[in-house]
Amino acid sequence: MTDRDPESQPRKPKSFSVEDTPSDARAGQTGRQTGTADKQRKPAAIPVTASITMEQEDPFASAPAELEALTPPPATARPRRLTAGKVLMTSLGFLLALAVGIWTDSLIRSLFERVPWLGWIASAAAAIAALALLVLVIKEFLGIRRLAKVAHLRLGIAAVARSATAREARALTAEVAALLTANPLTARGRKSLKALDDEIIDGPHYLAFAERELMSPLDRQARLLTANAAKRVSVVTAISPRAFVDLAYVGFEAVRLIRALAELYGGRPGTIGMIRLFRDVIAHLAVTGAIAAGDSLIQQVVGHGVAAKLSARLGEGVINGLMTARIGISAMDLCRPMPFSALKRPGIGDFMSDITSSVGNSGKSAETS
């Protein structure tokens, strides 16, 4: 056996105590064994590119549980069927359009026979009217189509909320984001979703994340719109001297609130679409019995002691304010492109304090005056 250099001879295996050996010594020994001089990597924080809406930022997370019984059940759009009434209205509308067309043609011919230049003016006016009618028809068609798209997205997401694949979740979320592109309130959420393009996330979690990021700012704005409308209704009806004024103002605020919520969530309905949406909201409340209200409702909400102190007019203001809040909740169910899943659905308790405080302040001001 030939003599070798001691440094070239292989080292015998040796055990080391992990607890007693400092990290620097272990790194040095490892470096000597592997023949490298790599340093041990220091701990580093991984930057988070997508901000997550936490549960405490939920706009409707703090509603009292005892008022949930007064909240209407989730609203669904009524099925569109061909009925005899629709056939009758369509036929009458077509006949009316023919009558207007024949009358216009007769008028223009008569003007040309009497004064030619008046005939040209009438022809130009008819052409402008036809062009304006075409624009209105296109606008109404686009409004109805947007509402149908919102309903389709809501139903599609609800159907696959628990079993969606990553591709399905991203496709549905992309459609929702495209619908809300014009709304600056969703800019932060769309940016957060864009940061997750290269990440691997399962479908249900991605849909929950998208709902928190896209719907949270819109839900906060919807809560503000509903609360302000309910307060205005409660104050006006509490001080109004006529029942007709109460009914007219409640209807006016309901229509304005439903339109504002539809535009907030990307629907932007036209006149016909607004009529259909309003009919769906009122029909849902009527079927579920959420329109009925009386003294028992006030006693459930504010307690027997406080209800006894309220005057009849202030009590009517509370009831009408609650009715407006219920309309807003049902309108959110129909206008929201994503169903309530990761975020809590609003309840009457989210608006009760605003309504009672506004009615109380109006009562105090009426007493002082």
C-alpha positions as CSV (number, residue, x, y, z in Angstrom):
1,M,0.0,0.0,0.0
2,T,1.5,3.4,-1.1
3,D,1.7,6.4,1.2
4,R,-0.8,9.1,0.4
5,D,-1.0,12.7,1.4
6,P,-3.0,12.9,4.7
7,E,-5.2,15.6,3.3
8,S,-6.2,13.5,0.3
9,Q,-7.4,10.6,2.4
10,P,-11.2,10.4,2.9
11,R,-12.5,11.4,6.2
12,K,-14.2,8.9,8.5
13,P,-17.9,9.4,9.2
14,K,-18.5,11.4,12.3
15,S,-21.7,12.4,14.2
16,F,-22.5,16.0,15.3
17,S,-24.9,17.3,17.8
18,V,-27.4,19.6,16.2
19,E,-28.4,21.2,19.5
20,D,-24.8,22.0,20.6
21,T,-23.4,23.0,17.2
22,P,-23.9,26.7,16.3
23,S,-25.5,27.5,12.9
24,D,-22.3,29.1,11.7
25,A,-20.2,26.0,12.6
26,R,-22.7,23.8,10.8
27,A,-22.6,25.9,7.8
28,G,-18.8,25.8,7.8
29,Q,-18.7,22.1,8.2
30,T,-21.2,21.6,5.4
31,G,-19.2,23.9,3.2
32,R,-16.0,22.0,3.9
33,Q,-17.8,18.7,3.2
34,T,-19.3,19.8,-0.1
35,G,-16.3,21.9,-1.2
36,T,-18.5,25.0,-1.6
37,A,-18.4,28.3,0.2
38,D,-22.2,29.1,-0.1
39,K,-23.5,31.1,2.8
40,Q,-26.7,30.1,4.6
41,R,-29.7,31.9,3.2
42,K,-31.2,34.5,5.6
43,P,-34.9,34.5,6.2
44,A,-36.8,36.9,3.9
45,A,-40.4,38.1,3.8
46,I,-42.3,37.3,0.7
47,P,-44.1,40.3,-0.7
48,V,-47.9,40.0,-1.0
49,T,-49.0,41.4,-4.4
50,A,-52.7,41.0,-3.8
51,S,-54.5,42.6,-0.9
52,I,-57.2,40.5,0.7
53,T,-60.4,42.0,2.1
54,M,-60.6,40.6,5.6
55,E,-63.8,39.5,7.3
56,Q,-63.9,42.5,9.5
57,E,-64.2,44.7,6.4
58,D,-67.4,43.0,5.4
59,P,-70.0,45.9,5.0
60,F,-72.7,43.7,6.6
61,A,-70.9,41.8,9.3
62,S,-72.1,43.6,12.4
63,A,-75.9,43.4,12.0
64,P,-77.7,42.3,15.2
65,A,-78.9,38.7,15.0
66,E,-82.3,39.4,16.6
67,L,-83.5,41.4,13.6
68,E,-82.8,38.7,11.0
69,A,-86.4,37.5,11.2
70,L,-87.5,40.9,9.6
71,T,-85.1,40.5,6.7
72,P,-86.8,39.3,3.4
73,P,-85.5,36.0,2.0
74,P,-83.2,36.2,-1.1
75,A,-84.9,37.5,-4.2
76,T,-84.8,35.7,-7.5
77,A,-85.9,37.0,-10.9
78,R,-89.3,35.9,-12.2
79,P,-89.3,33.5,-15.1
80,R,-90.0,35.1,-18.5
81,R,-92.9,33.4,-20.1
82,L,-95.1,34.2,-23.1
83,T,-98.5,35.1,-21.7
84,A,-101.8,36.2,-23.2
85,G,-101.3,39.7,-21.7
86,K,-97.9,40.0,-23.4
87,V,-99.4,38.9,-26.8
88,L,-102.2,41.4,-26.4
89,M,-99.9,44.3,-25.5
90,T,-97.6,43.5,-28.4
91,S,-100.4,43.3,-30.9
92,L,-101.9,46.6,-29.7
93,G,-98.5,48.3,-29.8
94,F,-98.0,47.1,-33.4
95,L,-101.4,48.4,-34.4
96,L,-100.7,51.7,-32.7
97,A,-97.4,52.0,-34.6
98,L,-99.1,51.3,-37.9
99,A,-101.7,54.0,-37.1
100,V,-99.1,56.6,-36.3
101,G,-97.2,55.7,-39.5
102,I,-100.3,56.0,-41.7
103,W,-101.3,59.3,-40.0
104,T,-97.8,60.7,-40.5
105,D,-97.7,59.6,-44.2
106,S,-101.1,61.3,-44.7
107,L,-100.0,64.4,-43.0
108,I,-96.8,64.8,-45.0
109,R,-98.7,64.1,-48.3
110,S,-101.3,66.8,-47.4
111,L,-98.5,69.3,-46.6
112,F,-96.8,68.6,-49.9
113,E,-100.0,69.3,-51.8
114,R,-100.7,72.5,-50.0
115,V,-97.3,74.1,-49.2
116,P,-94.3,72.1,-50.5
117,W,-91.7,73.6,-48.1
118,L,-93.9,72.6,-45.1
119,G,-93.9,69.0,-46.5
120,W,-90.1,69.0,-46.5
121,I,-90.0,70.2,-43.0
122,A,-92.5,67.5,-41.9
123,S,-90.4,64.9,-43.7
124,A,-87.2,66.0,-41.9
125,A,-89.1,66.0,-38.5
126,A,-90.4,62.5,-39.3
127,A,-86.9,61.3,-40.2
128,I,-85.4,62.7,-37.0
129,A,-88.2,61.1,-34.9
130,A,-87.5,57.7,-36.6
131,L,-83.8,58.0,-35.8
132,A,-84.5,59.0,-32.2
133,L,-86.9,56.0,-31.9
134,L,-84.2,53.7,-33.3
135,V,-81.7,55.0,-30.7
136,L,-84.2,54.5,-27.9
137,V,-84.9,50.9,-29.1
138,I,-81.2,50.1,-29.2
139,K,-80.7,51.6,-25.7
140,E,-83.5,49.6,-24.3
141,F,-82.3,46.4,-25.9
142,L,-78.8,46.9,-24.5
143,G,-80.2,47.7,-21.0
144,I,-82.3,44.5,-21.0
145,R,-79.3,42.6,-22.3
146,R,-77.1,43.9,-19.5
147,L,-79.7,42.9,-16.9
148,A,-79.9,39.4,-18.4
149,K,-76.1,39.1,-18.3
150,V,-76.0,40.1,-14.6
151,A,-78.7,37.4,-13.9
152,H,-76.8,34.8,-16.0
153,L,-73.6,35.5,-14.1
154,R,-75.2,35.3,-10.7
155,L,-76.9,32.0,-11.5
156,G,-73.8,30.6,-13.1
157,I,-71.6,31.5,-10.1
158,A,-74.2,30.2,-7.7
159,A,-74.4,26.9,-9.5
160,V,-70.6,26.2,-9.4
161,A,-69.6,28.1,-6.3
162,R,-68.5,24.9,-4.4
163,S,-67.3,22.8,-7.3
164,A,-65.9,25.2,-9.9
165,T,-62.6,24.4,-11.5
166,A,-59.8,27.0,-11.7
167,R,-60.6,27.6,-15.4
168,E,-64.3,28.1,-14.8
169,A,-63.7,30.4,-11.8
170,R,-61.3,32.6,-13.7
171,A,-63.6,32.8,-16.7
172,L,-66.7,33.8,-14.6
173,T,-64.6,36.3,-12.6
174,A,-63.3,37.8,-15.9
175,E,-66.8,38.4,-17.1
176,V,-67.7,40.1,-13.8
177,A,-64.6,42.2,-13.9
178,A,-65.4,43.2,-17.5
179,L,-68.9,44.2,-16.5
180,L,-67.6,46.4,-13.7
181,T,-64.7,47.9,-15.6
182,A,-66.3,51.4,-15.9
183,N,-66.8,51.6,-12.1
184,P,-63.7,53.1,-10.3
185,L,-64.7,51.5,-7.0
186,T,-63.6,48.1,-8.4
187,A,-60.1,49.3,-9.6
188,R,-58.3,48.0,-6.5
189,G,-60.1,44.6,-6.7
190,R,-59.4,44.2,-10.4
191,K,-55.7,45.0,-9.7
192,S,-55.6,42.3,-7.0
193,L,-57.2,39.7,-9.3
194,K,-54.7,40.6,-12.0
195,A,-51.8,39.9,-9.6
196,L,-53.1,36.3,-9.2
197,D,-52.9,35.5,-12.9
198,D,-49.9,33.3,-12.5
199,E,-50.9,31.8,-9.2
200,I,-52.4,28.3,-8.7
201,I,-55.7,28.7,-6.7
202,D,-58.6,26.3,-6.7
203,G,-61.9,27.5,-8.1
204,P,-64.1,28.0,-5.0
205,H,-61.3,29.9,-3.2
206,Y,-60.7,32.1,-6.3
207,L,-64.5,32.9,-6.5
208,A,-64.5,33.8,-2.8
209,F,-61.5,36.0,-3.2
210,A,-63.0,37.7,-6.2
211,E,-66.3,38.4,-4.4
212,R,-64.4,40.0,-1.5
213,E,-62.3,42.1,-3.7
214,L,-64.9,43.2,-6.3
215,M,-68.1,43.3,-4.3
216,S,-67.0,44.7,-0.9
217,P,-66.6,48.4,-2.1
218,L,-69.9,48.1,-4.1
219,D,-71.7,46.6,-1.1
220,R,-70.5,49.5,1.1
221,Q,-71.8,52.0,-1.5
222,A,-75.1,50.0,-1.8
223,R,-75.5,50.1,2.0
224,L,-75.0,53.9,2.0
225,L,-77.6,54.4,-0.8
226,T,-80.1,52.2,0.9
227,A,-79.6,53.8,4.3
228,N,-80.0,57.3,2.9
229,A,-83.1,56.4,1.0
230,A,-84.7,54.7,4.1
231,K,-83.8,57.8,6.2
232,R,-85.4,60.2,3.7
233,V,-88.5,58.1,3.5
234,S,-88.9,57.8,7.3
235,V,-88.5,61.5,7.8
236,V,-90.7,62.6,5.0
237,T,-93.5,60.2,5.8
238,A,-93.3,61.1,9.5
239,I,-94.0,64.7,8.9
240,S,-96.2,64.5,5.8
241,P,-99.8,65.4,6.4
242,R,-101.3,63.3,3.6
243,A,-101.3,59.6,3.0
244,F,-101.2,60.2,-0.8
245,V,-97.9,62.1,-0.4
246,D,-96.5,59.2,1.7
247,L,-97.3,56.7,-1.0
248,A,-96.0,58.8,-3.9
249,Y,-92.8,59.6,-2.1
250,V,-92.1,56.0,-1.1
251,G,-92.7,54.9,-4.7
252,F,-90.4,57.7,-6.0
253,E,-87.6,56.7,-3.6
254,A,-88.0,53.0,-4.4
255,V,-87.6,53.5,-8.1
256,R,-84.6,55.8,-7.6
257,L,-83.0,53.4,-5.2
258,I,-83.5,50.4,-7.5
259,R,-82.1,52.3,-10.5
260,A,-79.1,53.5,-8.5
261,L,-78.3,49.9,-7.3
262,A,-78.6,48.5,-10.8
263,E,-76.2,51.1,-12.2
264,L,-73.8,50.5,-9.2
265,Y,-73.6,46.8,-10.0
266,G,-73.2,47.2,-13.7
267,G,-76.8,46.7,-14.9
268,R,-77.6,50.2,-16.2
269,P,-81.2,49.4,-17.2
270,G,-83.3,51.4,-19.6
271,T,-87.0,52.3,-19.1
272,I,-88.3,48.8,-19.9
273,G,-85.6,47.1,-18.0
274,M,-86.2,49.3,-15.0
275,I,-89.9,48.4,-15.1
276,R,-89.1,44.7,-15.2
277,L,-86.6,45.0,-12.3
278,F,-89.0,47.1,-10.2
279,R,-91.8,44.6,-10.9
280,D,-89.5,41.7,-9.8
281,V,-88.6,43.4,-6.6
282,I,-92.2,44.3,-5.6
283,A,-93.5,40.9,-6.6
284,H,-90.9,39.2,-4.5
285,L,-91.8,41.3,-1.4
286,A,-95.5,40.7,-2.0
287,V,-95.1,37.0,-2.3
288,T,-92.9,36.6,0.7
289,G,-95.2,38.9,2.8
290,A,-92.5,41.4,3.5
291,I,-94.8,44.3,2.6
292,A,-97.2,43.7,5.5
293,A,-96.3,45.8,8.5
294,G,-98.0,47.3,11.5
295,D,-97.8,48.1,15.2
296,S,-96.5,44.6,15.9
297,L,-93.5,45.2,13.6
298,I,-92.6,48.4,15.5
299,Q,-92.8,46.5,18.8
300,Q,-90.6,43.8,17.5
301,V,-88.0,46.3,16.3
302,V,-87.8,49.0,18.9
303,G,-89.5,47.3,21.9
304,H,-92.8,47.8,23.6
305,G,-91.6,50.7,25.8
306,V,-90.2,52.8,23.0
307,A,-93.1,51.9,20.7
308,A,-95.6,53.2,23.3
309,K,-93.8,56.6,23.3
310,L,-93.8,56.9,19.5
311,S,-96.6,58.9,17.9
312,A,-98.6,57.3,15.1
313,R,-96.8,59.5,12.5
314,L,-93.4,58.5,13.8
315,G,-94.4,54.9,13.8
316,E,-95.5,55.2,10.1
317,G,-92.1,56.8,9.4
318,V,-90.3,53.8,10.9
319,I,-92.5,51.3,8.9
320,N,-91.9,53.1,5.6
321,G,-88.2,53.4,6.3
322,L,-88.1,49.6,6.9
323,M,-90.1,49.0,3.7
324,T,-87.5,51.0,1.7
325,A,-84.7,49.1,3.3
326,R,-86.3,45.8,2.4
327,I,-86.7,47.0,-1.2
328,G,-83.0,47.9,-1.2
329,I,-82.0,44.4,0.1
330,S,-84.1,42.6,-2.5
331,A,-82.8,44.9,-5.2
332,M,-79.2,44.0,-4.2
333,D,-80.1,40.3,-4.6
334,L,-81.3,41.0,-8.2
335,C,-78.7,43.5,-9.3
336,R,-75.5,41.9,-7.8
337,P,-73.6,39.9,-10.4
338,M,-72.2,37.6,-7.8
339,P,-74.4,35.9,-5.1
340,F,-73.7,36.4,-1.4
341,S,-71.3,33.6,-0.4
342,A,-68.0,34.9,1.0
343,L,-69.6,38.1,2.2
344,K,-72.6,38.4,4.5
345,R,-76.0,39.2,3.0
346,P,-77.4,42.5,4.4
347,G,-80.2,42.5,6.9
348,I,-82.7,44.9,8.5
349,G,-80.4,45.3,11.4
350,D,-77.8,47.0,9.2
351,F,-80.2,49.9,8.6
352,M,-82.3,49.9,11.8
353,S,-80.1,52.4,13.7
354,D,-80.1,54.9,10.8
355,I,-83.9,54.8,10.5
356,T,-84.7,55.1,14.2
357,S,-82.1,57.9,14.7
358,S,-83.5,59.9,11.7
359,V,-87.1,59.5,12.9
360,G,-86.1,60.4,16.5
361,N,-84.3,63.6,15.3
362,S,-87.3,64.6,13.2
363,G,-89.6,64.0,16.1
364,K,-87.4,66.2,18.4
365,S,-87.2,69.0,15.8
366,A,-91.0,68.9,15.4
367,E,-91.5,69.1,19.1
368,T,-89.2,72.1,19.5
369,S,-90.8,73.9,16.6
